[in-house]
Amino acid sequence: MKEHHWVHASPVRTLRTDDPLELLKFARASFRGGGVAIAMLVDIRGGAARSLGSQVVVTEEGEFAGFVSGGCVEAAVAAEALLALAEGRDRSVLYGEGSPFFDIVLPCGGGITVAIHVLRDIDAIDQVIACLDKRGPAGLAYSPQQQTLRCVASPEQAGWRDDTFVSVYRPVTRVVISGGGIEAERVALLAECSGYDAVVLDPSRAREGLDGVADAHSAIVLLHHDLDVELPFLEKALNAPGFYLGALGSTRTHRKRIERLHGLGFSDEDVARIKAPIGLFGPAREASSLAISVLADVAATRLVTFV
């Protein structure tokens, strides 16, 4: 009979990530080798460092990954998860405001509730991963009463639906870049470092480039220095899905861009989609600053679009 170490194991962080897909894959891989619990942030009182639905995955050996706070309670959460694994029962724990753990204080001054679920199968996790791999959103519904997880259609935001808590999973942001030169290289590099999926298109094949690439979770970034070169791609981009569409150039350049688009039959509503001059701040006179400005704008827009 296999010996278990849930109570005696000391929690150790083995994977430093807050990426939801990485955490699900960590849970799936760990489940094949033994017991696993998922701790979910299900209630926030006051301020909090993480959003509802944030998770920590804990293995029977005490290895854990993920965050439900700024890093101040995760080891304590992992220890509670080990107790839940030992008992074979889900549990709920409060930290910060209203918690019995007076020695654990949240720097934000608020309080959080963490629900800990002992995995009994990984069917729901497999289904969510499959949705994300196909770049579709999904929800993970947790029932404390039934102690189960189900894959469900993704709601607009995480939260309680009656007596069920639903976490939201969305595909990683895809940054689709059209343009040559150092600007495109730096934006692509920073996007990859930020955990985004960066796709740099060949400007000479602009009309085909977006087919099957851009989707609702994509940011389309135009980094051309010539409106004639940019225009074929921009026409296609305006008819493509995506939560962000930005174009390089000055305010004067953008006025010319709008005139040409109106001449092609695009409406004011169409051209209003274009963020130009591109970026959160400006003017950016060198490639690294431009990349930071563009990716900051993409991140800010995603936060507003996907609450």
N, C-alpha and C positions, 0 to 999 in steps of 0.2 A: 504494500500500500504506500502511495506517495506521501512523504512527510511534508506538511505545510508549515510555513514560517510567518504567517500573517501577523501574529501578536508580537513576535520577538524581532521582526525585521525593523531596521531603522530607516525611515524615509530618506531617500537620496534622489536628487534631481538628476536624471540621465539624459533628458532631451530638453534643450532650452528653446522652446517655441510657443507661440500662441496662435499658430496657424490652425484653423479648425480641421482642415483636411489632413494635415500631418498628425494631429491628435487622434482622429478617427483611425487612421492607418496604424498608429502606434497601439491603439486599443485592440484592433483586429489581430495584429501580429502577436501581441502579448497574450491574448486570449487562447491562442493555439498552444501556448506553453504553460498555461495555468490560470489562476484566478485573476480577475480584473474588475476594478470598480471605476465608475465615472462620477466625479463630483461636479455638480452644475450650480452656477450662481442663479438662484431663482427669485431672490428678493433683495432690493436695495433700499436702505433707510438713510436718507441724507445723501452725502456725496459718496462716490465710489470710483476706484481706479479702472474698473472693467465694466463692460456692458452686460446686461442680462443674457444668460445663455453661455457665458464664458465657462470653460471647463478645465478640470485637472483629471488626468487619467493616472490611475495607480495600479501597479501590479502586485501580486502576492508576495514578491520579494522586496517590496518597499520602493521600487523604482517609480518615479513619477515624472510627468510632463504637463505643461500647461499652466495657466494662471487664472485665478478668480479674484485677485487683488493685485497690488503693486509688488507682490513678492513677500509680504509680511505674514501671511497666514498659510501659505501653501504647504509647508512642512506639517503644520498642525492638521490641515485638511487631509493630507496623506495618512497621518497617524489615525485619524478617525475612519478613513476608508479601510485601513487594515483591520480595525476592530469590526467594521461592517462585514468585511470578507470572512473574518473568523466566526462571526455569528450567523452568516448567511442571510442577513436581513438588511434592507435599506434603512437609512436613517437621515435625519435632518439636523443641521448644526447651525447655531447663530454665532457670529463674531462681531465685535465692536459694540455699538449701541444696543442695549437689551440682552447682551450675551452673559452667560455665567462665567465666561473665561476672562476674568479681570486683568490677567497678565498679558492678554493679546489685545493691543489697541491699534485701531486703524488710523494711519496718519491723516486721512481725509476727515476723520471725526464722525463718520457715519456708522452704519451697521449693515451687515449682509447676512443672508441666509443661504446656506449651501446644502443642496439635496445630494445624497450619495446613493448611487444605484449600483448594486452588485450585478454584473452582467451574467445572465444565464444562457444567452445565445447572442449571436452577432448578426442575425438576419437583417434587423433594421439598419445596423451600421453598414452592412454590405450594400443595402439598397441606397442609402444616402451617398456613399462613395461612388456608386455607379451613376447616380444622377449628376454629381459634380464632375465626374470624368467626361460626361457628355455635355458639360457646360450648362447644366440646368440647375435651378435652385431646388432645395428640399427642406423639409422640416423633420425634426426628431421629437416625437411626443412622449413625454414621460408621465406615467401614472403612479403616484406614490401609493395609492390604495392597492393597485394590482401589481406594483413593482415590475412594470414592463416598459419597454421602449418600442415605439412604432414609427416607421417612416411615413410621413404625411406630406400633403401639399404645403409648400412654404407660405406662411403668413407674411404680412408686410414687416412685422417685427416680432421679436421674441417676447414671450410673456405667458401668463396663465390664461387658459381657456376653460372656464369652470374649474374642475378639479384636476386638470391636466396642464403640465408646463410644456410649451413648445419652443425648442431652440431653432434658430434659422441658420441655414447654410447656403451660401451663395458662391458661385464660381469665382476663382481668383480674377482680379482685374487684368484684362488684356489691353496692353497699350500698342495700338497699331500705328506705326510711324511711316510716313511717306516723306522722303527727302534725302539728299545726300550730304556729305560733308561731316564735319566734326560735331555739329549740333545733333544730328540724328544718332551718331555714335554715343555721345554723352547721355542723351535721353534714354537710349536703349540700355546702356550700362547701369544707370541709376535705377531704372525700372526693374531690372533683374536683381540688383542689390536690395531693392525694396520688397522683393518677393512677388512682383508682378510678372505676367507673361508678356514679354516684349517681342513684337513681330515687326521687322523692318522690311518694307515693301520696295520693290524695284520701281522707281518712278516711270520707267519706260513702259511698264505694264500696269499702269494705274487702273484702267477700266476693269481689268480682271482681278486685280490684287485683293479687293475687299470681299470677293465672292467666297463664302464659306469661312471667312476669317473674323469679320466684325459681327458682334452679337450685342444683346442688351447690356452685357457686362463689359463692354469694350469702350476704351477712350481712343478716339481717332485724332492723331496729331499730325498737322501739316507743317513741315519745316523746309519750305521752298523759298528761294530768293527771287523767283520769277513767276509772275502770275500766269504767264502763258504755259509754263510747265505745270503749275499747280492746278489749273482749271479743270483738266479732264478728270483728275482724281477727286477734286472737290465736288464736281457734279455727281459722281458716284457716291461720295461720302454723304451728301445731303439726302440721298435716298436709302442709306444704309442704317441699320440699327446702331445704337450706341448711346451712352449716357453723357458723353463729352465729345465735342468737336471744336478743336482749336487750330488757329492758323497764325503762322509767323508773319510779321510785318507791322509797319507803323499804322497810326490812325489814318494817315493819308492813303496808304496802300489799301487799307480796308475799305475806304470809301470807293476806291476804284474797283475793288473786288465786288462790292455790292452792286455797283452800276452794271458790271458785266453779268452778274448773276440775274439781275432784273431783266437784262436784255435777252437772257436765255429762258425767261419765263418763270423764274423762281420768285416766290412771294416774300413779303416782309417777314412773315412768320417763319419761312424756310431759313432765310439768312440770319434771323435772330438766334438760331441755334449755334452760330459760329462765335466762339470766344476769340476775339481779336482786338488789340494785340494779345497774343497768347500768353498765358502764365498768370500766377497770382500776384506777382509784383514786377515792376519794370521801370525803366528799360534795362534789360540784361545785355551787357555788352560783350560777354564772353560765354563760351559754351557751357561751362560748369554751372554758372549762375542761372543760365537759361534752363538747364535741365532741372535744377532745384525748383525754379519758379513753375515750370510746366508740371512736374510731378506733384508739387504741393497743390496746384490748382485741380489736378485730376483727383487727388485724395479728398480735397474739400468738397468737390462736386459729388463724388460718390457718397460721402457721408450724408449730404442733403438728399440725394436721389433715393438711396436705400437706407431709410431711417432705422 
